[in-house]
Amino acid sequence: MALTISVVPVGDGWAVRSDGFDNDMLFQAGAKAELAARDLARRSADGGRGAEVAIFLRDGALAGRFVYPAMDRELELISA
């Protein structure tokens, strides 16, 4: 199952939330929160577990969704 990561507004800032970790990561700027979420997703995919990042606006609307397919480690070894 893919890791789900969300960027959501919290007070005056933004939170990165996931079923993959216990505590939210908090940021003052939405752009920094998005970069952190996408980096976590990329690392998860590189490690073999796909991930999806959902970015939400302050009004609750979905602003964007990014899918990171799991890297197939066997193919990586064969092509090297």
MOPAC internal coordinates of N, CA, C and O (Angstrom, degrees):
PM7 1SCF
backbone

  N    0.0000 0     0.00 0     0.00 0    0    0    0
  C    1.4513 1     0.00 0     0.00 0    1    0    0
  C    1.5351 1   108.99 1     0.00 0    2    1    0
  O    1.2310 1   121.00 1   -40.77 1    3    2    1
  N    1.3050 1   115.69 1   139.23 1    3    2    1
  C    1.4654 1   121.32 1  -177.99 1    5    3    2
  C    1.5297 1   110.98 1   -73.71 1    6    5    3
  O    1.2310 1   121.57 1   -30.40 1    7    6    5
  N    1.3106 1   114.60 1   149.60 1    7    6    5
  C    1.4539 1   122.23 1   175.22 1    9    7    6
  C    1.5276 1   108.16 1   -75.98 1   10    9    7
  O    1.2310 1   120.19 1   -49.65 1   11   10    9
  N    1.3174 1   117.24 1   130.35 1   11   10    9
  C    1.4570 1   121.80 1   177.84 1   13   11   10
  C    1.5230 1   109.02 1  -103.73 1   14   13   11
  O    1.2310 1   120.82 1   -53.24 1   15   14   13
  N    1.3314 1   116.04 1   126.76 1   15   14   13
  C    1.4625 1   122.45 1  -179.89 1   17   15   14
  C    1.5288 1   107.47 1  -126.54 1   18   17   15
  O    1.2310 1   120.58 1   -48.22 1   19   18   17
  N    1.3292 1   116.50 1   131.78 1   19   18   17
  C    1.4641 1   120.90 1  -179.79 1   21   19   18
  C    1.5229 1   110.15 1  -123.12 1   22   21   19
  O    1.2310 1   121.28 1   -35.81 1   23   22   21
  N    1.3246 1   115.15 1   144.19 1   23   22   21
  C    1.4642 1   122.00 1   171.10 1   25   23   22
  C    1.5216 1   105.69 1  -111.17 1   26   25   23
  O    1.2310 1   121.05 1   -61.95 1   27   26   25
  N    1.3244 1   115.60 1   118.05 1   27   26   25
  C    1.4666 1   121.05 1  -174.54 1   29   27   26
  C    1.5236 1   110.56 1  -131.87 1   30   29   27
  O    1.2310 1   120.34 1   -30.11 1   31   30   29
  N    1.3391 1   116.96 1   149.89 1   31   30   29
  C    1.4651 1   119.63 1   176.27 1   33   31   30
  C    1.5233 1   110.76 1   -71.09 1   34   33   31
  O    1.2310 1   121.36 1   -39.26 1   35   34   33
  N    1.3343 1   115.01 1   140.74 1   35   34   33
  C    1.4665 1   121.96 1   176.89 1   37   35   34
  C    1.5236 1   106.84 1  -141.33 1   38   37   35
  O    1.2310 1   120.20 1   -69.14 1   39   38   37
  N    1.3259 1   117.22 1   110.86 1   39   38   37
  C    1.4587 1   120.14 1  -178.12 1   41   39   38
  C    1.5146 1   110.51 1    57.72 1   42   41   39
  O    1.2310 1   120.72 1    53.44 1   43   42   41
  N    1.3311 1   116.24 1  -126.56 1   43   42   41
  C    1.4634 1   121.40 1   178.45 1   45   43   42
  C    1.5246 1   112.59 1   -89.33 1   46   45   43
  O    1.2310 1   120.07 1   177.92 1   47   46   45
  N    1.3255 1   117.46 1    -2.08 1   47   46   45
  C    1.4575 1   121.39 1  -175.99 1   49   47   46
  C    1.5181 1   112.74 1  -122.40 1   50   49   47
  O    1.2310 1   121.94 1    25.68 1   51   50   49
  N    1.3327 1   113.88 1  -154.32 1   51   50   49
  C    1.4540 1   121.63 1  -175.44 1   53   51   50
  C    1.5230 1   109.20 1  -138.47 1   54   53   51
  O    1.2310 1   120.83 1   -32.06 1   55   54   53
  N    1.3178 1   116.02 1   147.94 1   55   54   53
  C    1.4609 1   121.19 1   178.64 1   57   55   54
  C    1.5197 1   109.61 1  -122.47 1   58   57   55
  O    1.2310 1   121.45 1   -35.77 1   59   58   57
  N    1.3319 1   114.83 1   144.23 1   59   58   57
  C    1.4546 1   122.44 1   170.32 1   61   59   58
  C    1.5236 1   105.56 1  -105.07 1   62   61   59
  O    1.2310 1   121.02 1   -59.76 1   63   62   61
  N    1.3263 1   115.65 1   120.24 1   63   62   61
  C    1.4653 1   122.09 1  -177.02 1   65   63   62
  C    1.5190 1   109.67 1  -122.11 1   66   65   63
  O    1.2310 1   121.55 1   -31.20 1   67   66   65
  N    1.3295 1   114.65 1   148.80 1   67   66   65
  C    1.4496 1   119.29 1   177.87 1   69   67   66
  C    1.5125 1   110.47 1  -158.08 1   70   69   67
  O    1.2310 1   121.26 1   -27.60 1   71   70   69
  N    1.3154 1   115.20 1   152.40 1   71   70   69
  C    1.4469 1   120.26 1   172.12 1   73   71   70
  C    1.5291 1   110.38 1   -72.58 1   74   73   71
  O    1.2310 1   120.32 1   170.87 1   75   74   73
  N    1.3209 1   116.99 1    -9.13 1   75   74   73
  C    1.4593 1   122.23 1  -178.11 1   77   75   74
  C    1.5207 1   114.90 1   -87.41 1   78   77   75
  O    1.2310 1   119.53 1   170.87 1   79   78   77
  N    1.3316 1   118.51 1    -9.13 1   79   78   77
  C    1.4623 1   120.43 1   176.43 1   81   79   78
  C    1.5283 1   110.45 1  -145.33 1   82   81   79
  O    1.2310 1   121.30 1   -23.31 1   83   82   81
  N    1.3274 1   115.13 1   156.69 1   83   82   81
  C    1.4618 1   122.03 1  -170.90 1   85   83   82
  C    1.5278 1   114.47 1   -76.49 1   86   85   83
  O    1.2310 1   119.80 1   141.81 1   87   86   85
  N    1.3125 1   117.99 1   -38.19 1   87   86   85
  C    1.4657 1   121.62 1  -173.43 1   89   87   86
  C    1.5218 1   111.53 1  -114.42 1   90   89   87
  O    1.2310 1   121.19 1   -34.17 1   91   90   89
  N    1.3243 1   115.33 1   145.83 1   91   90   89
  C    1.4610 1   120.75 1   174.94 1   93   91   90
  C    1.5191 1   110.37 1   -66.97 1   94   93   91
  O    1.2310 1   121.02 1   -29.66 1   95   94   93
  N    1.3210 1   115.65 1   150.34 1   95   94   93
  C    1.4592 1   121.78 1   169.14 1   97   95   94
  C    1.5213 1   105.41 1   -99.42 1   98   97   95
  O    1.2310 1   119.80 1   -52.80 1   99   98   97
  N    1.3343 1   117.99 1   127.20 1   99   98   97
  C    1.4622 1   121.70 1  -175.51 1  101   99   98
  C    1.5247 1   111.48 1  -107.41 1  102  101   99
  O    1.2310 1   121.19 1   -39.28 1  103  102  101
  N    1.3368 1   115.32 1   140.72 1  103  102  101
  C    1.4585 1   122.36 1  -178.41 1  105  103  102
  C    1.5188 1   109.23 1  -138.41 1  106  105  103
  O    1.2310 1   120.74 1   -30.17 1  107  106  105
  N    1.3331 1   116.19 1   149.83 1  107  106  105
  C    1.4611 1   120.59 1   175.22 1  109  107  106
  C    1.5184 1   111.07 1   -79.91 1  110  109  107
  O    1.2310 1   120.29 1   148.11 1  111  110  109
  N    1.3146 1   117.04 1   -31.89 1  111  110  109
  C    1.4670 1   121.68 1  -176.58 1  113  111  110
  C    1.5313 1   110.59 1  -111.57 1  114  113  111
  O    1.2310 1   121.08 1   -43.82 1  115  114  113
  N    1.3280 1   115.54 1   136.18 1  115  114  113
  C    1.4584 1   120.57 1   178.78 1  117  115  114
  C    1.5189 1   113.24 1   -62.88 1  118  117  115
  O    1.2310 1   120.62 1   144.56 1  119  118  117
  N    1.3334 1   116.41 1   -35.44 1  119  118  117
  C    1.4670 1   119.74 1  -179.74 1  121  119  118
  C    1.5256 1   110.86 1   -63.51 1  122  121  119
  O    1.2310 1   120.19 1   139.72 1  123  122  121
  N    1.3194 1   117.24 1   -40.28 1  123  122  121
  C    1.4759 1   120.40 1   178.58 1  125  123  122
  C    1.5273 1   110.90 1   -67.07 1  126  125  123
  O    1.2310 1   120.68 1   142.32 1  127  126  125
  N    1.3273 1   116.30 1   -37.68 1  127  126  125
  C    1.4616 1   120.05 1   177.44 1  129  127  126
  C    1.5281 1   110.35 1   -64.45 1  130  129  127
  O    1.2310 1   120.53 1   136.88 1  131  130  129
  N    1.3197 1   116.60 1   -43.12 1  131  130  129
  C    1.4605 1   120.23 1   178.92 1  133  131  130
  C    1.5248 1   111.11 1   -63.10 1  134  133  131
  O    1.2310 1   120.05 1   136.21 1  135  134  133
  N    1.3161 1   117.51 1   -43.79 1  135  134  133
  C    1.4712 1   120.24 1   178.74 1  137  135  134
  C    1.5245 1   111.09 1   -60.90 1  138  137  135
  O    1.2310 1   120.25 1   138.12 1  139  138  137
  N    1.3212 1   117.12 1   -41.88 1  139  138  137
  C    1.4653 1   120.83 1   179.12 1  141  139  138
  C    1.5287 1   110.44 1   -64.14 1  142  141  139
  O    1.2310 1   120.34 1   136.40 1  143  142  141
  N    1.3248 1   116.96 1   -43.60 1  143  142  141
  C    1.4627 1   121.03 1  -179.77 1  145  143  142
  C    1.5224 1   111.19 1   -63.40 1  146  145  143
  O    1.2310 1   120.63 1   136.38 1  147  146  145
  N    1.3085 1   116.39 1   -43.62 1  147  146  145
  C    1.4694 1   120.06 1  -179.49 1  149  147  146
  C    1.5212 1   111.37 1   -68.18 1  150  149  147
  O    1.2310 1   120.20 1   144.97 1  151  150  149
  N    1.3244 1   117.22 1   -35.03 1  151  150  149
  C    1.4604 1   120.67 1   176.31 1  153  151  150
  C    1.5317 1   110.81 1   -65.39 1  154  153  151
  O    1.2310 1   120.35 1   135.86 1  155  154  153
  N    1.3327 1   116.94 1   -44.14 1  155  154  153
  C    1.4658 1   120.57 1   176.75 1  157  155  154
  C    1.5297 1   110.75 1   -60.04 1  158  157  155
  O    1.2310 1   120.21 1   137.34 1  159  158  157
  N    1.3233 1   117.21 1   -42.66 1  159  158  157
  C    1.4606 1   121.22 1   179.65 1  161  159  158
  C    1.5201 1   111.39 1   -64.44 1  162  161  159
  O    1.2310 1   120.61 1   137.91 1  163  162  161
  N    1.3175 1   116.44 1   -42.09 1  163  162  161
  C    1.4646 1   121.00 1   179.55 1  165  163  162
  C    1.5264 1   110.56 1   -62.77 1  166  165  163
  O    1.2310 1   120.73 1   136.92 1  167  166  165
  N    1.3340 1   116.21 1   -43.08 1  167  166  165
  C    1.4692 1   119.93 1   179.08 1  169  167  166
  C    1.5269 1   111.36 1   -65.19 1  170  169  167
  O    1.2310 1   120.55 1   140.62 1  171  170  169
  N    1.3199 1   116.56 1   -39.38 1  171  170  169
  C    1.4572 1   120.36 1   178.02 1  173  171  170
  C    1.5254 1   110.45 1   -62.60 1  174  173  171
  O    1.2310 1   120.43 1   133.44 1  175  174  173
  N    1.3301 1   116.79 1   -46.56 1  175  174  173
  C    1.4624 1   121.34 1   179.83 1  177  175  174
  C    1.5292 1   111.26 1   -63.33 1  178  177  175
  O    1.2310 1   120.52 1   138.96 1  179  178  177
  N    1.3265 1   116.61 1   -41.04 1  179  178  177
  C    1.4693 1   120.12 1   177.71 1  181  179  178
  C    1.5241 1   111.62 1   -63.15 1  182  181  179
  O    1.2310 1   120.77 1   151.13 1  183  182  181
  N    1.3258 1   116.14 1   -28.87 1  183  182  181
  C    1.4542 1   121.20 1   179.22 1  185  183  182
  C    1.5175 1   113.77 1   -85.12 1  186  185  183
  O    1.2310 1   120.02 1   178.17 1  187  186  185
  N    1.3278 1   117.57 1    -1.83 1  187  186  185
  C    1.4489 1   120.78 1   175.78 1  189  187  186
  C    1.5230 1   115.67 1   106.64 1  190  189  187
  O    1.2310 1   119.76 1   179.26 1  191  190  189
  N    1.3257 1   118.06 1    -0.74 1  191  190  189
  C    1.4690 1   121.06 1   177.56 1  193  191  190
  C    1.5266 1   108.56 1  -115.97 1  194  193  191
  O    1.2310 1   120.34 1   -62.63 1  195  194  193
  N    1.2986 1   116.96 1   117.37 1  195  194  193
  C    1.4503 1   121.59 1   178.77 1  197  195  194
  C    1.5225 1   111.23 1   -60.58 1  198  197  195
  O    1.2310 1   121.09 1   -19.55 1  199  198  197
  N    1.3228 1   115.51 1   160.45 1  199  198  197
  C    1.4633 1   119.97 1  -178.60 1  201  199  198
  C    1.5249 1   109.89 1  -146.45 1  202  201  199
  O    1.2310 1   121.82 1   -22.86 1  203  202  201
  N    1.3215 1   114.12 1   157.14 1  203  202  201
  C    1.4581 1   121.49 1   176.04 1  205  203  202
  C    1.5235 1   108.33 1  -133.80 1  206  205  203
  O    1.2310 1   120.74 1   -47.30 1  207  206  205
  N    1.3327 1   116.18 1   132.70 1  207  206  205
  C    1.4647 1   122.02 1   177.29 1  209  207  206
  C    1.5260 1   108.32 1  -111.61 1  210  209  207
  O    1.2310 1   120.78 1   -51.28 1  211  210  209
  N    1.3311 1   116.12 1   128.72 1  211  210  209
  C    1.4649 1   121.85 1   175.73 1  213  211  210
  C    1.5204 1   108.13 1  -117.23 1  214  213  211
  O    1.2310 1   120.51 1   -52.63 1  215  214  213
  N    1.3261 1   116.63 1   127.37 1  215  214  213
  C    1.4602 1   123.10 1  -179.61 1  217  215  214
  C    1.5280 1   108.21 1  -107.82 1  218  217  215
  O    1.2310 1   120.59 1   -55.65 1  219  218  217
  N    1.3320 1   116.48 1   124.35 1  219  218  217
  C    1.4556 1   121.37 1  -178.86 1  221  219  218
  C    1.5282 1   110.98 1  -111.47 1  222  221  219
  O    1.2310 1   120.88 1   -36.95 1  223  222  221
  N    1.3241 1   115.91 1   143.05 1  223  222  221
  C    1.4595 1   122.49 1   176.67 1  225  223  222
  C    1.5257 1   109.81 1   -81.40 1  226  225  223
  O    1.2310 1   120.60 1    -9.72 1  227  226  225
  N    1.3161 1   116.46 1   170.28 1  227  226  225
  C    1.4679 1   121.30 1   179.40 1  229  227  226
  C    1.5319 1   112.52 1   -60.92 1  230  229  227
  O    1.2310 1   120.23 1   151.67 1  231  230  229
  N    1.3263 1   117.17 1   -28.33 1  231  230  229
  C    1.4660 1   119.40 1   179.10 1  233  231  230
  C    1.5284 1   113.05 1   -84.86 1  234  233  231
  O    1.2310 1   120.40 1  -177.33 1  235  234  233
  N    1.3375 1   116.85 1     2.67 1  235  234  233
  C    1.4572 1   121.82 1   178.06 1  237  235  234
  C    1.5167 1   114.82 1    93.00 1  238  237  235
  O    1.2310 1   120.16 1   172.36 1  239  238  237
  N    1.3306 1   117.30 1    -7.64 1  239  238  237
  C    1.4627 1   120.90 1   179.69 1  241  239  238
  C    1.5337 1   110.62 1   -71.72 1  242  241  239
  O    1.2310 1   120.92 1   -33.28 1  243  242  241
  N    1.3239 1   115.86 1   146.72 1  243  242  241
  C    1.4525 1   121.32 1   176.09 1  245  243  242
  C    1.5275 1   109.15 1   -74.89 1  246  245  243
  O    1.2310 1   120.30 1   -60.08 1  247  246  245
  N    1.3242 1   117.04 1   119.92 1  247  246  245
  C    1.4617 1   121.57 1  -178.86 1  249  247  246
  C    1.5214 1   111.78 1   -90.69 1  250  249  247
  O    1.2310 1   120.42 1   148.86 1  251  250  249
  N    1.3129 1   116.81 1   -31.14 1  251  250  249
  C    1.4524 1   120.35 1  -178.53 1  253  251  250
  C    1.5146 1   111.73 1  -171.14 1  254  253  251
  O    1.2310 1   121.79 1   -22.45 1  255  254  253
  N    1.3218 1   114.19 1   157.55 1  255  254  253
  C    1.4547 1   121.17 1   179.96 1  257  255  254
  C    1.5162 1   107.45 1  -140.18 1  258  257  255
  O    1.2310 1   120.91 1   -48.17 1  259  258  257
  N    1.3305 1   115.87 1   131.83 1  259  258  257
  C    1.4493 1   121.97 1  -178.09 1  261  259  258
  C    1.5229 1   108.55 1  -125.86 1  262  261  259
  O    1.2310 1   120.70 1   -49.02 1  263  262  261
  N    1.3327 1   116.27 1   130.98 1  263  262  261
  C    1.4577 1   121.66 1  -178.64 1  265  263  262
  C    1.5281 1   108.74 1  -111.77 1  266  265  263
  O    1.2310 1   121.40 1   -47.46 1  267  266  265
  N    1.3321 1   114.92 1   132.54 1  267  266  265
  C    1.4632 1   122.76 1   179.84 1  269  267  266
  C    1.5233 1   108.25 1  -119.62 1  270  269  267
  O    1.2310 1   119.68 1   -80.01 1  271  270  269
  N    1.3331 1   118.22 1    99.99 1  271  270  269
  C    1.4694 1   119.93 1  -179.69 1  273  271  270
  C    1.5233 1   111.07 1   -66.67 1  274  273  271
  O    1.2310 1   120.99 1   -30.81 1  275  274  273
  N    1.3224 1   115.71 1   149.19 1  275  274  273
  C    1.4610 1   120.78 1   178.43 1  277  275  274
  C    1.5232 1   109.90 1   -63.65 1  278  277  275
  O    1.2310 1   121.22 1   -42.91 1  279  278  277
  N    1.3131 1   115.28 1   137.09 1  279  278  277
  C    1.4612 1   121.58 1   176.60 1  281  279  278
  C    1.5165 1   107.53 1   -74.70 1  282  281  279
  O    1.2310 1   120.24 1   -48.93 1  283  282  281
  N    1.3123 1   117.15 1   131.07 1  283  282  281
  C    1.4582 1   121.35 1   176.91 1  285  283  282
  C    1.5183 1   108.28 1   -85.90 1  286  285  283
  O    1.2310 1   120.65 1   -76.47 1  287  286  285
  N    1.3289 1   116.36 1   103.53 1  287  286  285
  C    1.4687 1   121.76 1  -175.54 1  289  287  286
  C    1.5213 1   111.99 1   -63.14 1  290  289  287
  O    1.2310 1   119.38 1   147.66 1  291  290  289
  N    1.3338 1   118.78 1   -32.34 1  291  290  289
  C    1.4585 1   120.37 1   179.98 1  293  291  290
  C    1.5188 1   110.81 1   -66.31 1  294  293  291
  O    1.2310 1   120.03 1   137.99 1  295  294  293
  N    1.3233 1   117.55 1   -42.01 1  295  294  293
  C    1.4669 1   120.33 1   177.98 1  297  295  294
  C    1.5189 1   110.75 1   -65.00 1  298  297  295
  O    1.2310 1   120.32 1   142.89 1  299  298  297
  N    1.3217 1   117.00 1   -37.11 1  299  298  297
  C    1.4549 1   120.88 1   179.28 1  301  299  298
  C    1.5298 1   110.20 1   -62.15 1  302  301  299
  O    1.2310 1   119.97 1   137.72 1  303  302  301
  N    1.3243 1   117.66 1   -42.28 1  303  302  301
  C    1.4619 1   122.05 1   179.94 1  305  303  302
  C    1.5252 1   111.55 1   -68.17 1  306  305  303
  O    1.2310 1   120.21 1   141.80 1  307  306  305
  N    1.3294 1   117.21 1   -38.20 1  307  306  305
  C    1.4613 1   121.17 1  -179.25 1  309  307  306
  C    1.5191 1   110.57 1   -67.90 1  310  309  307
  O    1.2310 1   119.69 1   139.15 1  311  310  309
  N    1.3164 1   118.20 1   -40.85 1  311  310  309
  C    1.4567 1   120.87 1  -175.69 1  313  311  310
  C    1.5283 1   112.98 1   -79.23 1  314  313  311
  O    1.2310 1   119.34 1   169.94 1  315  314  313
  N    1.3056 1   118.86 1   -10.06 1  315  314  313
  C    1.4769 1   121.72 1  -177.81 1  317  315  314
  C    1.4973 1   112.74 1   -76.54 1  318  317  315
  O    1.2310 1   120.10 1   180.00 1  319  318  317

